[in-house]
Amino acid sequence: MTFKSNDSIKFMMAKIFLHMAEFSYQKITEPTIYMEYGLDVMIVNYIESGKGKLIIDEEEFDVKENYYFVVSQFSKCQIIPDGELTYYSIYFVIDKTTAFKKYLYLLDKNFVGLEPELRYPFSVVHRELEKTKFGYNEIVVSMFKAIIVEILRNEKIEGERLSHWDLNNFQFQIDTIIRNEFQTITIEDLANRLFISVRELQRYLNENYKKTFIELKNEARMSFASNKLLYSDLSITEISELVGYSSIEHFTNAFKKWFGLSPLKYRNSKRNIN
């Protein structure tokens, strides 16, 4: 399965512009052709399942599930599977005219390593490109950045600080996760999925939202409850359970503190207005 990019899937890291030319998910049982890459490209790959041998510029590696390998410009690469092997591949075209000079050497390096944490962002990219729902470009770009940062960390190379990230994409990802998973998400889970520390996340929320993680979860919880009160026929008890309260009394008190009305009065007053 291969996805060709339009011009919207591009971003900047370390003042290097990266444009996704192609994303593919492949299942192979035979050796690939000996692929040779030209100027200003970077190929980021991740083995989802299986094992085999990888040859990059005549250097041989034993690889298996959860291995990544990054192939730089002017390099040659071949995958020789041992049985069935599935892998993701991202083909980036690079514009390095405005790049920080200290990072340019990375474009000439090949990396091979083991990192299970990359499974999640690659699977998200696959899902988003397959469904192309509203906002998919922003999610894909944020996952690409997370993939690159995680590889640089794994290779013990200093990556870009959080302040150099595209904050709009980063914020979009935070908003989406908290809005959809406020019942279960913890700050540790969120930090792990953003590939930053809990401390970095707390600082980011304070600087950009002026709110704590708990306040953002409560905001998402009350927004969800408000929506269900206005646009569904669910009972207040059912809504209380959906948003994670142990009793309707706790939910009523929290909702009244947030909106100034009890859930029942809020539902009736808003529906009467409409």
N, C-alpha and C positions, 0 to 999 in steps of 0.2 A: 504494500500500500504506500503510495507516494503522494505528497502534497506539494504543489508548486506554490511559490509565494507571490502575492502582489506586493506593491511597494510599501504597504502599511506596516509590515512586520520588520521593523528595523529599529535600532536603538544605539546608544553610545555608552561605552565604558572606557575609562581612562582616556577619554577623548578619541577613542577608536570607534568609528561607525561600523556596525555589523548589520548586514542585511541577510535575512534568511532566504536563500534561493530555493532550498528544497528540504523537506523533512520526510523521512521514510521509515517504515517498519517492515522488516523483511524476515522471512523464514527460509533458511538455506540448509541443504543437505550435501551440497557439492562445493568445492572451492570456488571463491569468487574470482573474477578476472583480476589481473594485477593492475590495480587502479593507480594512475599517476595524476597528481594534482599540480596546477599551474600557479601563477602569481596571485597574491592577495586573496587566498582562500584559507579557510580553516574548517576541518571536518571533525565534529564532535560525535562520538559513537558510544553506545551503552549496550552491553549484552544483557538481555532480559532473561534468557534461559539457554541452557546447553553449555558446551565447552568445545575447545579446539585450539588451534595454533594461529597466532597472528604474526605476520611478517611486515615490518616497516623498515624500508631502506636496508633490506638484507639482514636486519636484526630480528631474531625470532623470540616470541613470548608465548608461554602457556597461559591461556585465558579461559575464563568460565563465567557463569552467572554473576552479575553485579560488577563486572569489570568495565571500566571506561577506557577508551583510547582516543586521543586527540591527534589528528594528522595535520601537519602544517604544510605551507606552500612548498612546492617542488619535491614533495616526498612521494614515495610509492608504497602501496599497501595492498595486502592480500589476506583474506580470512580463509582458513582451512578448518571446517567444522569436523568434529568427531561425533557423527550422528546428526541429529537435528539441532540447529542453533537459531535463535531469534534475537534480533538486535535492532536498536533505533539508530538513526543517523541524521545529523543536522549538517547541512551544507551552508556555511556562512561565506558570503563575499564581503571583503573588508576594504574600507577606505581609511587609510592610516595617515592621511595628509595633516591632520590636526592632532595626532596622537602625542601623549606624553612620551618623550624619548626613552625614559627608563623602562617602559613596558614593551617597546618594539621588539626586543629580543624574544619575547614570548611567541611572536608570530612565526618564528623559525624553529620552535621546539616541538617535539613530539612527546606526548605523555601517555603512560599506560599505568593504571592503578586499580585498586579495589575500593569501591565506595557504595555500599548498599543504599545509602540515603538518596542516591540519584534516581532510584526507581520511581519515587513519587512524582518529581517534576517532569520526567520524561512521559509518564503515563498521563499526566494532566495535559501536556502539550498535544499528545496523540488524541485525547478526548476532545479538546477544544477545536483542533483543526478538523476533526471529523464532523463535529456538530455545527460549528460556526455560528453559535448563538451570539446574541448581543454582548459586546464587550470582549469577545474571544481574543482579539488582537492584544488587548492590554494584559490579559491573563497569560497569554503565550510569551509575551516579552518579559513579564516578571519572572516566569519560570526559566526562560533562557538565562537571565541574569543570575538566578539562583544556581543553575547548573554550572555556569562559569566560575562563580565565586566558590562553590563547593570544591570544584576541581583544583582551583588555585590554593585553597586552604589545605586540601589533601596533599598537594605537592609542596606545601610549606612555602608558598610564594605569597608575599604581601599583596592582597587584592585591593580594590577600591574601598575606601571608607564609606559608610552608609550615606554620608552627606553628598557623595558624588553620584548616588543612584538617582534615577528619574523618580522623584517623590510622588508624582501623580500616579504612576503605575504601582508603586509600592503601597500607596494609600488605598488604591482600588482593591488590591489583594486583601489588605487588612479588613476593609469594609465588607467585602464579599464573604470572607470566612466567618467573621463575627455575626453578620446578619443571618447567615444560613445555619450556623452551628452554635448559637449562643447557649443552647441547653447543655452542651457537652464540652465545648472547647475550654482548655485551661491555658494560662499564660505560657506555661512550659511547652505545650503542644504548638501554640501559635508561633512561638519563637523558633522552635525546631523546623517548622514548615517554611518559615521565612529565612532560615539559615543564618540567624543572628542569635546572640545571647539574650537571656531574659533581661539583663541590665540594659543592653542596647535598645531592646524593645520598649522597656519602661521609659527610657529617655526620649525615644522617638515619639511615643504617645503624648508625653508631657509637652514636648516642643511643638508638635504639629496638631494635636487635638485639644491640648489643655485639659485632658481628662485622663483618668486612670483606666486600666483594663476592665476593672469591675464596673466602672461607670459606663463604659462603652457596651458591655454585655447587658447591663440593665436597660440602656437606651434601646438596644435591639430587641430585648424582651418586651418592653412596653410598646414599641412600635408594632411588633407582631400581634400583641394582645389587642391593641387598638384596631388594627386591620380586621382581625377576626370578629371583634364586637360589631363593627360597622358593616362588614361585607359577608358575613356567614350567619347561619342559623344555629351555630353551636351554642350550647348553654354556657353560662358563666363558669360552672363547675368544670366542664370539658376544656374550656380555654385555660382555666387555672392550671389544670393538669398538663396541658400542652406546653405551657411556658415554664413548667418545672416547680410549681409551688406545692408544698405538702398539704396545704389546706386552703379552702376558699377564703377563710378569714385573712390569712397572710397575703393572699393575692389582692383581696379587696383593699387592705390597708396600704399595700405598696402602690397599687394603681391610683388610689385617691391621693396619696402623697405626690405622685408624679403629675397627674392631670387635674387635681383639685375636685374631682367628682368620683363617686363610686362607679364601678363598671356598669351597673344597671342604669344609673342616671346618665352616664356618658353615652351609652347605646341609645337610650330613649331620646335624649336631647339632640344628638346629632342626626338621628333618623327623622325627627320631627322637622329639623331645619331643612333636610333634603327633601 
